[in-house]
């Protein structure tokens, strides 16, 4: 790390082909909690790190760097947040196959058990996605046989999560979207699952901006009609629903749904655009969170949550607002490539040895996009080791064919 009197400057390209000398900011005033965070229930959706020597090309089975993947989860727990694992941030349906997913769930749960306590159980520390992606989508046909195949696939994955001790997140299913004929099929299948689970689960509604294959989920392309079906399911099975995670990037829709939920059912915001105001809420009406962006901004998010705990909501909201531009950029359309930005920032911050992703997804964003991400992370104080970040960014740009250099100068004489 540079001393306070040193300045780090990096040459960055501009979109018009010019160059800019950017002086890096100091890391923000982030602090780790000394006790439990109580003001909000929060899970950061974590990514997986690819083995840099693995055959992680499109279509190949995932080859994961388990040491880096689990170290990143330990780091998130140290900031006081829970982890949502084996979710879309971990590239479910975009490189992470079911075999690797099952291993990820079991490895993460074993680590969570080491951090658990009577006040912070494995379920508090870890929630894992259960879906149907072990099915070959091309082989699943609409009708009763298709619905039975989807039900069996969900049961298999739920059993793995329950056996691990983690909280179950019932993920939206591409296969169910393909085979369901209308709302009744969703209500029937989910109703069966909810009657069978051991403990309350999180229901996951992922919008088409995250996964186009989920069009028409809950039986309709009309959001109001889909919401009515979703609400009916929750009302009928409220005792088995810990909360709902909604990722439609529509703050107004979330606020209305939040107000209509049965007592005791949480709204875990999945809105990576509008999370500051949704988490802040209005008085006692606020959203908890299950967010991919929290994996990128964990130090700031944790500090904000500690401000809420201390009764300083204005300070908490200001911190969350300071990260908004970074979140908007990472999750810009096509939104399903946001994982590339999450992994890139993790690499810049030293959490993984290389900028590679399973399924070759590191190619999902342009050089210009990643340069802007670097600038915004710098503005937000989320380059946690500025010297390392500068050296790695310079190396990335040089590899891309853009000459860059990171320099450290004496700030007193700069």
N, C-alpha and C positions, 0 to 999 in steps of 0.2 A: 504493500500500500504506500502511496506517496505521502509525504509529510504535509501538514497544513500549508506550508509555504511553497509547495510545489504545484505547478500547473501542468495538466496533461492536455495536449492539443493533438487533434486528429484531422487529417485531410479527408474530407468527404466529397463525393460527387453530387452535383445538382442535376435535376431532371433535364435541364437544357444543355448538359454536357460540361458545364463549368465546374469549378472546385470551390470548396468552402473550408476554411480552417475553423474547426469547432473546439472550443475550450470546454472540457468536461466539468460538470458540477460535482460537488461533494455528494456522497450518498445522503439520503434524507435522514431526519432525526428519528429513525425507527428504533423501537425497543421491544424486546421479547417479554412476554407476560411472566409475572412471578407467581401467578395463581390461575385458577380456571377463568375463562371468559364466560360470562353469564348473560350478557345483555342480548345476544343473538345466538342462534344455533347455526353454525356455519360449516360447510364442507367445501374444500377446494378440489376441483376435479383435476387429477394429476395425469401427466403424460407418461409414456414409457421411453426409455433411452435405448437406441439401437446399438447392437454390437458393431463397432466401427469396421471390423474385419468380417462381418457376417454378410451373407448373400441376401441383403434386405432390398431386393429389387421388386418391382410391381408383380404381384401374383405369387411370390415366394412365401413360405411359412416364416413367421416372425422369428428373428434371432435377436434376443434381448440381452442387453448389458444389465444383468441383475444387480450387480453391486451399485452402479450409478442410479438405477431405477429405485432401489430401496433406500439408498442414501438420501435421495430427494424427498422421499416420503418422511424419513426421520426429520429432515429439515423443516418440512411443513408442520409436522406435529410440534416441533420446538417453538413455532410461532403461535401455538394455541388453537389452531384450526383443525377440524376433522378433515378426512380425505374421502372423496368420492372416487372410487377406483373402478377399473374395467368399464369405463363409460366411453362416450364418443371422444372425449379428450385423449383417452388412451388408444384411440384409433380403432374402436370397434367398428367393423364394417369397412375399414379403410387401411387394412394391413394386419390388424391383430386378430388372428384366428382363434377358434374356441380352445384348442389345445394350449396355446400360450396364455389365453385369458384365464383358464382354470388354474394354471400355475401361478399367474399373477395374483389371483384372489387368495390362494393358499399362502403364498409367500408374504403378501402384505398383511394378511390376518395374523400370521405368526409374529411379524414385527409389531403389530398393534398390541398383541398380548403382552409384549415387554413394556409397553408404555401405559398399560391399563391400570386403573385403580378403582376403588369402590365409587368414587365420584366421577370417574371418566372411564366408562366401560369400553370394550372393543366396539360395541355398536355406536358409541359416541365418537370414537376415533375413526371408524371405517364403515363406509357404506359401499356396497358393490353392486354393479349392474348385472341383472339376470335377463337374458334375452332369448333369441331363437336363432342366432347366427351360425349354429352348427348345421342347420338345414341348408341344403342346396336350393336356392330360391327358384331356379329353373325347374326343379322337380316338384315343387309344391303347387297344386292346382286348387282353384276355388271349389268350395263344396265341403261336405261333412268330413271327408277324408283329410282335406287340407287343414281344417280346423282341429282335427284330432292330432295331426302331426305337429301343429303349432303348440297345442296344449302340452303334448309330451315333451317338446323341446324346452318350453318354459319350466316344466316340472324338473327336468334334469338340471337346469342351471340354477334354479332356486334352491334345490337340494345342496348343491355345491356351496352356495353362499351361506345358507343356514348352517351347514356343517362347519364352516370356517369360523363362525361366531360373529360375522359382520352383519350389519343391517342390510336387508334386501332392498334394492331398487328395481322395480319391474320396469324395464326399458320398453320403449315403443319398438314394435316389431315390423320389419319390412315384409316378412312372410304373412303376418296377420293383415297388414294393409292390402296385400295381394289377394288373400283368400276370403276375407270377410265380405258379406253381401250387404251389410247395413248395420245400424246401431245395435240391433239385437244380438248379433254375433259377438260384438265387443263386450256387451254387458254380460252375456252368458259365459264367455271364456274368462274374462277378468273376475267375474263373480265366483267361478269355480276356484280359481287360484287364490283369491282372498279368503275363501272359506277353508282353504287347506294350509295356509302359511302359519308358522308357529307364533310369530310376533308381528306387530304392525310394520308395514312396509312403506316405502316411498313410491308413489306413482309418477311416472315420467312421461311428459308430453313434449315431444321434440318437433319443432316446426320444420317446414320444408326448406327454409333457408339454411338449416343445418343438415338436412337429409331429404332431398327431393323425392326419394322413394317412399316417404311417409305421407304423401298427398292423400287427402280424404280420411285421415285417421279419426277414429271415433264414429266413422260412418258417414262423414259429410265433408265437403270442401268448404262449406259455410262455417265460419268460426263460431257464430252464435249457436248454430244447431249442434256442432261438435261439443261445444261447452255444455250444452244442456244434457247431453248423454254422459259426459264426464262427471258433471255434478250429480246426476242420478246415481251413478256408480258409487261415488264418494258417500252420498247421503245414506245409501243402502248398507254400506259396509264400513261406516265410520270407525268402528272399533278396531278394524284391521288396517287402518290407514294412519301411519305416523304423520305423513305430509304429502304434498304434491309438489313436483318440480316442473315448472312450466317454462318452456323456452320458445316463446313466440315473438320476442322483442317488441312487445306491445304493452307499455306501462299501464295504460288505461284498462286494458283487459285484465291485467294482473290485479290491479287494485279492486276491481269489481268482483273478481273471483275470490280474492282474499276475504272480502267482506261477507261472502256467502257460504264460506266453509263451516262445517259443524265445529262446535267447541272442541278444542284439543287437536285439531288437524292443522298442521303448519303449512304455510305457503313458502316453499324454498324457491326464491327467485332464481331463474335461469336466464335473466335478461342482462346480458353482458354489455348492453348499451346504457340502460337506465338504472343500474344497480344502486347508485348513490341515493337517489330519492326514494327508491323502493325499500332499501334497508333502513334509511332514515325514518320514513313513514310519517305518520301524524299521530303524536301522542302514543297511545298503547297499540295503535294499528300500524304494523310494520311487517316487512317480509324478512324471514330468515334467508339463508342463501346456500345454493349449491351451484358453484360458478367455476367455469374454466378460467376466467380472468383472475380469480383469486390465487391460482397457482403461479401466475406471473407477478402479482402485486402483493404476495403474502405479507412482507414486512409492513407495507403501508396499511393493508387491510387489518392486520393484527393490531397495529397501533391505533387505528380508528376505533376498533371494537373496544379496546381498553379505555378510550375516551368515553364511549357510551357507558361503560361500566362505572366510570368515575363521575357520571352525571354531567358530562360536558358535550352535549350533542352537537353544538355549533362547531366545536373543534373537530369532532369526529366527521361531520359532514364535509368540512373543508378538506380533510385528508382524502376522503373518498372522491370528492370532486377533482382533486389534483391529479387523479389517475384516469379520469374519464377519457381524455383525448387518446391516451395509449390504448384503452379498451376499445374505443370506437375504431381505431386503426387496425388493431389485431383482428377484430371481428368483421371488418368490412367485407362486402361481397367480392367473390363468392365465399360466404361465411364458413362453409365447411372446411376451408383451408386454414382456419384460425390456428389449428394445431401446429402448423409450421412456425408461426410467430412465437408460440409458447415455448417450443423446443429451442428456437434461435436465442431467445432471451435467457433460457436456462444455460445454454452453452456459453453465452457472453459472461454470465455470472459464475461460471466455473463449476456448475453442477453436473456437467457431463464432458467427456474428453473430446468429443467431436460433434460437428453439426451434421448429423445424419439421422434419418428416421426410417422406421420399418415401412415397407411398401414404397420406398423411394419418395416419400412425401416431402422431403426437404426441398424438392423442386416445385412445391406448390405455390410459392410466392416469388415475385420478381426481386431483383437486386434493389431497385428503387424502393419497393415496399419495405424491405428489410433495413435499408438506410434510414428511411423515415421512422421506422420502429426504434432504431438506435437513438435518433434525435429525441424522440418522445420519451423514451426510458430515461435518457439523460435529464430532460426537463423535469420529470417526475421524481428524480433522485433515486431511481430504481436500478442503476448500475452499481451493484453492491461492492465491486472491486474495480474502480474506474481504470486503473492501470491495466489489469488483465483484460477488461472489456475493450479497451482501446487497441491493445496488441492483437487480440483476436479479430476485431473488426477490420483492422488494417490487413491482416493476413487473408481474411475472407475477400476483401476487395481486390487484393493483388491476384488472388486465384481467379477471380472473375474477370481479370483483364483491366482493372482500374488501379493505377498506381496510387498507393496511399502510404502514409507513414505516421506513426504515433511518436510524439516527442514529449519529454518531460523537461520542464524548465523551472528555474528558481522564480517563484511568483513575485518575490520582492524586486527582482530585476527584469521581469518580463515586460 
